[in-house]
Structure formats: structure tokens, C-alpha cells
Amino acid sequence: MFETSSVLAVKTKQIGKPIPRSILCRSLEMDNLIRVECAKLIDDWKQKAFAYDGLIYMMLAEEPEGVVPLYIGKAETIGKGEHSFTGRAF
């Protein structure tokens, strides 16, 4: 999900002005996957097919006792010309 260094530390980048803050860098594979899936939502909306309600995404951790959800979010279909992103951390 995230871009990591050779010692598996997640890479960060600075965004924001005037006070920059660090955010995690998504991996190239994850970024491409998000772009492909969101393009499907946009195309569906433009064609007025309404086959999709949105995109649900999850971040999970593999623990000895099993898979543990860390974050679940939803990118809804385009409403009034905008994307809607919501989510919940666990």
C-alpha cells in the first residue's frame, strides 16, 4: 500500500503551505490501482449508467491472530460534480 525504504520504513513527503506537514507516500502500484478504479466511477457517472455506488477501500494488518482492520473508507460516486471521500480509522 505504501512506498517503503530498504529497511521497510514507510516513506513520507511534505505537503501544505504555509506550514508543511508529512504524509505517507502511496506505492506506485496502489496509486495506479486507485486511479484505474476511480476512472471507472467517473466513466460510469458520465455515461449515466449508475452501475457503481462508489469505491470501498480498506487498510488491514496481518497479526498472528488474523487480519485486523485498521481503516475503512468510501469514495462515493460523483454527486454535484465532486468526489466524496469518507473513512473511519479503527
PyMOL commands that place a pseudoatom at each C-alpha (Angstrom):
pseudoatom trace, name=CA, resn=MET, resi=1, chain=A, elem=C, hetatm=0, pos=[0.000, 0.000, 0.000]
pseudoatom trace, name=CA, resn=PHE, resi=2, chain=A, elem=C, hetatm=0, pos=[2.786, 2.428, 0.903]
pseudoatom trace, name=CA, resn=GLU, resi=3, chain=A, elem=C, hetatm=0, pos=[6.203, 3.132, -0.580]
pseudoatom trace, name=CA, resn=THR, resi=4, chain=A, elem=C, hetatm=0, pos=[8.923, 1.824, 1.711]
pseudoatom trace, name=CA, resn=SER, resi=5, chain=A, elem=C, hetatm=0, pos=[12.669, 2.167, 2.102]
pseudoatom trace, name=CA, resn=SER, resi=6, chain=A, elem=C, hetatm=0, pos=[15.130, -0.741, 2.008]
pseudoatom trace, name=CA, resn=VAL, resi=7, chain=A, elem=C, hetatm=0, pos=[14.561, -1.237, 5.767]
pseudoatom trace, name=CA, resn=LEU, resi=8, chain=A, elem=C, hetatm=0, pos=[10.751, -1.279, 5.259]
pseudoatom trace, name=CA, resn=ALA, resi=9, chain=A, elem=C, hetatm=0, pos=[10.153, 2.167, 6.750]
pseudoatom trace, name=CA, resn=VAL, resi=10, chain=A, elem=C, hetatm=0, pos=[7.257, 3.986, 5.069]
pseudoatom trace, name=CA, resn=LYS, resi=11, chain=A, elem=C, hetatm=0, pos=[8.421, 6.977, 3.058]
pseudoatom trace, name=CA, resn=THR, resi=12, chain=A, elem=C, hetatm=0, pos=[6.836, 10.377, 3.637]
pseudoatom trace, name=CA, resn=LYS, resi=13, chain=A, elem=C, hetatm=0, pos=[6.516, 13.646, 1.733]
pseudoatom trace, name=CA, resn=GLN, resi=14, chain=A, elem=C, hetatm=0, pos=[5.747, 17.211, 2.743]
pseudoatom trace, name=CA, resn=ILE, resi=15, chain=A, elem=C, hetatm=0, pos=[2.523, 18.940, 1.656]
pseudoatom trace, name=CA, resn=GLY, resi=16, chain=A, elem=C, hetatm=0, pos=[0.720, 22.126, 2.621]
pseudoatom trace, name=CA, resn=LYS, resi=17, chain=A, elem=C, hetatm=0, pos=[1.522, 25.795, 2.872]
pseudoatom trace, name=CA, resn=PRO, resi=18, chain=A, elem=C, hetatm=0, pos=[2.425, 27.865, 4.814]
pseudoatom trace, name=CA, resn=ILE, resi=19, chain=A, elem=C, hetatm=0, pos=[3.000, 25.102, 7.391]
pseudoatom trace, name=CA, resn=PRO, resi=20, chain=A, elem=C, hetatm=0, pos=[4.049, 21.866, 5.671]
pseudoatom trace, name=CA, resn=ARG, resi=21, chain=A, elem=C, hetatm=0, pos=[3.087, 18.525, 7.173]
pseudoatom trace, name=CA, resn=SER, resi=22, chain=A, elem=C, hetatm=0, pos=[4.285, 14.979, 6.482]
pseudoatom trace, name=CA, resn=ILE, resi=23, chain=A, elem=C, hetatm=0, pos=[2.042, 12.417, 4.824]
pseudoatom trace, name=CA, resn=LEU, resi=24, chain=A, elem=C, hetatm=0, pos=[2.669, 8.789, 3.891]
pseudoatom trace, name=CA, resn=CYS, resi=25, chain=A, elem=C, hetatm=0, pos=[3.635, 8.044, 0.266]
pseudoatom trace, name=CA, resn=ARG, resi=26, chain=A, elem=C, hetatm=0, pos=[1.443, 5.516, -1.506]
pseudoatom trace, name=CA, resn=SER, resi=27, chain=A, elem=C, hetatm=0, pos=[3.222, 2.868, -3.553]
pseudoatom trace, name=CA, resn=LEU, resi=28, chain=A, elem=C, hetatm=0, pos=[3.163, 3.245, -7.326]
pseudoatom trace, name=CA, resn=GLU, resi=29, chain=A, elem=C, hetatm=0, pos=[1.062, 0.075, -7.596]
pseudoatom trace, name=CA, resn=MET, resi=30, chain=A, elem=C, hetatm=0, pos=[-1.532, 1.391, -5.114]
pseudoatom trace, name=CA, resn=ASP, resi=31, chain=A, elem=C, hetatm=0, pos=[-1.650, 4.807, -6.751]
pseudoatom trace, name=CA, resn=ASN, resi=32, chain=A, elem=C, hetatm=0, pos=[-2.217, 3.232, -10.185]
pseudoatom trace, name=CA, resn=LEU, resi=33, chain=A, elem=C, hetatm=0, pos=[-4.930, 0.923, -8.824]
pseudoatom trace, name=CA, resn=ILE, resi=34, chain=A, elem=C, hetatm=0, pos=[-6.777, 3.852, -7.223]
pseudoatom trace, name=CA, resn=ARG, resi=35, chain=A, elem=C, hetatm=0, pos=[-6.603, 5.837, -10.476]
pseudoatom trace, name=CA, resn=VAL, resi=36, chain=A, elem=C, hetatm=0, pos=[-7.949, 2.906, -12.542]
pseudoatom trace, name=CA, resn=GLU, resi=37, chain=A, elem=C, hetatm=0, pos=[-10.845, 2.210, -10.170]
pseudoatom trace, name=CA, resn=CYS, resi=38, chain=A, elem=C, hetatm=0, pos=[-11.777, 5.900, -9.783]
pseudoatom trace, name=CA, resn=ALA, resi=39, chain=A, elem=C, hetatm=0, pos=[-11.735, 6.259, -13.578]
pseudoatom trace, name=CA, resn=LYS, resi=40, chain=A, elem=C, hetatm=0, pos=[-14.403, 3.524, -13.674]
pseudoatom trace, name=CA, resn=LEU, resi=41, chain=A, elem=C, hetatm=0, pos=[-16.565, 5.549, -11.272]
pseudoatom trace, name=CA, resn=ILE, resi=42, chain=A, elem=C, hetatm=0, pos=[-16.154, 8.737, -13.286]
pseudoatom trace, name=CA, resn=ASP, resi=43, chain=A, elem=C, hetatm=0, pos=[-16.892, 6.982, -16.579]
pseudoatom trace, name=CA, resn=ASP, resi=44, chain=A, elem=C, hetatm=0, pos=[-19.957, 5.300, -15.058]
pseudoatom trace, name=CA, resn=TRP, resi=45, chain=A, elem=C, hetatm=0, pos=[-21.239, 8.689, -13.868]
pseudoatom trace, name=CA, resn=LYS, resi=46, chain=A, elem=C, hetatm=0, pos=[-20.566, 10.421, -17.209]
pseudoatom trace, name=CA, resn=GLN, resi=47, chain=A, elem=C, hetatm=0, pos=[-22.439, 7.689, -19.087]
pseudoatom trace, name=CA, resn=LYS, resi=48, chain=A, elem=C, hetatm=0, pos=[-25.267, 7.852, -16.520]
pseudoatom trace, name=CA, resn=ALA, resi=49, chain=A, elem=C, hetatm=0, pos=[-25.045, 4.058, -16.180]
pseudoatom trace, name=CA, resn=PHE, resi=50, chain=A, elem=C, hetatm=0, pos=[-25.097, 4.220, -12.356]
pseudoatom trace, name=CA, resn=ALA, resi=51, chain=A, elem=C, hetatm=0, pos=[-23.658, 0.711, -12.065]
pseudoatom trace, name=CA, resn=TYR, resi=52, chain=A, elem=C, hetatm=0, pos=[-21.412, 1.755, -9.177]
pseudoatom trace, name=CA, resn=ASP, resi=53, chain=A, elem=C, hetatm=0, pos=[-22.238, 3.389, -5.841]
pseudoatom trace, name=CA, resn=GLY, resi=54, chain=A, elem=C, hetatm=0, pos=[-18.644, 4.142, -5.007]
pseudoatom trace, name=CA, resn=LEU, resi=55, chain=A, elem=C, hetatm=0, pos=[-15.359, 2.580, -4.044]
pseudoatom trace, name=CA, resn=ILE, resi=56, chain=A, elem=C, hetatm=0, pos=[-14.710, 0.996, -0.659]
pseudoatom trace, name=CA, resn=TYR, resi=57, chain=A, elem=C, hetatm=0, pos=[-11.094, 0.740, 0.414]
pseudoatom trace, name=CA, resn=MET, resi=58, chain=A, elem=C, hetatm=0, pos=[-9.556, -0.872, 3.476]
pseudoatom trace, name=CA, resn=MET, resi=59, chain=A, elem=C, hetatm=0, pos=[-6.212, -0.948, 5.226]
pseudoatom trace, name=CA, resn=LEU, resi=60, chain=A, elem=C, hetatm=0, pos=[-5.575, -4.195, 7.064]
pseudoatom trace, name=CA, resn=ALA, resi=61, chain=A, elem=C, hetatm=0, pos=[-2.804, -5.565, 9.266]
pseudoatom trace, name=CA, resn=GLU, resi=62, chain=A, elem=C, hetatm=0, pos=[-1.856, -9.216, 9.376]
pseudoatom trace, name=CA, resn=GLU, resi=63, chain=A, elem=C, hetatm=0, pos=[-1.463, -10.217, 13.002]
pseudoatom trace, name=CA, resn=PRO, resi=64, chain=A, elem=C, hetatm=0, pos=[-0.766, -13.680, 14.496]
pseudoatom trace, name=CA, resn=GLU, resi=65, chain=A, elem=C, hetatm=0, pos=[-4.455, -13.935, 15.483]
pseudoatom trace, name=CA, resn=GLY, resi=66, chain=A, elem=C, hetatm=0, pos=[-5.642, -12.989, 11.983]
pseudoatom trace, name=CA, resn=VAL, resi=67, chain=A, elem=C, hetatm=0, pos=[-6.342, -9.975, 9.806]
pseudoatom trace, name=CA, resn=VAL, resi=68, chain=A, elem=C, hetatm=0, pos=[-7.185, -6.778, 11.723]
pseudoatom trace, name=CA, resn=PRO, resi=69, chain=A, elem=C, hetatm=0, pos=[-8.941, -3.812, 10.024]
pseudoatom trace, name=CA, resn=LEU, resi=70, chain=A, elem=C, hetatm=0, pos=[-7.127, -0.517, 10.557]
pseudoatom trace, name=CA, resn=TYR, resi=71, chain=A, elem=C, hetatm=0, pos=[-9.087, 1.793, 8.262]
pseudoatom trace, name=CA, resn=ILE, resi=72, chain=A, elem=C, hetatm=0, pos=[-12.160, 1.505, 6.056]
pseudoatom trace, name=CA, resn=GLY, resi=73, chain=A, elem=C, hetatm=0, pos=[-13.170, 4.322, 3.720]
pseudoatom trace, name=CA, resn=LYS, resi=74, chain=A, elem=C, hetatm=0, pos=[-15.537, 5.006, 0.856]
pseudoatom trace, name=CA, resn=ALA, resi=75, chain=A, elem=C, hetatm=0, pos=[-15.195, 7.196, -2.201]
pseudoatom trace, name=CA, resn=GLU, resi=76, chain=A, elem=C, hetatm=0, pos=[-18.792, 7.800, -3.232]
pseudoatom trace, name=CA, resn=THR, resi=77, chain=A, elem=C, hetatm=0, pos=[-19.988, 8.335, -6.758]
pseudoatom trace, name=CA, resn=ILE, resi=78, chain=A, elem=C, hetatm=0, pos=[-19.833, 11.851, -8.040]
pseudoatom trace, name=CA, resn=GLY, resi=79, chain=A, elem=C, hetatm=0, pos=[-22.655, 13.901, -6.573]
pseudoatom trace, name=CA, resn=LYS, resi=80, chain=A, elem=C, hetatm=0, pos=[-22.802, 17.527, -7.661]
pseudoatom trace, name=CA, resn=GLY, resi=81, chain=A, elem=C, hetatm=0, pos=[-19.647, 17.444, -9.746]
pseudoatom trace, name=CA, resn=GLU, resi=82, chain=A, elem=C, hetatm=0, pos=[-17.386, 16.463, -6.858]
pseudoatom trace, name=CA, resn=HIS, resi=83, chain=A, elem=C, hetatm=0, pos=[-15.948, 13.289, -5.388]
pseudoatom trace, name=CA, resn=SER, resi=84, chain=A, elem=C, hetatm=0, pos=[-16.851, 12.424, -1.821]
pseudoatom trace, name=CA, resn=PHE, resi=85, chain=A, elem=C, hetatm=0, pos=[-14.325, 10.628, 0.361]
pseudoatom trace, name=CA, resn=THR, resi=86, chain=A, elem=C, hetatm=0, pos=[-15.188, 9.381, 3.817]
pseudoatom trace, name=CA, resn=GLY, resi=87, chain=A, elem=C, hetatm=0, pos=[-13.452, 6.966, 6.125]
pseudoatom trace, name=CA, resn=ARG, resi=88, chain=A, elem=C, hetatm=0, pos=[-13.086, 5.520, 9.584]
pseudoatom trace, name=CA, resn=ALA, resi=89, chain=A, elem=C, hetatm=0, pos=[-9.943, 4.533, 11.470]
pseudoatom trace, name=CA, resn=PHE, resi=90, chain=A, elem=C, hetatm=0, pos=[-10.110, 1.634, 13.886]
for i in range(1, 90): cmd.bond("trace and resi %d" % i, "trace and resi %d" % (i + 1))
show_as sticks, trace
zoom trace
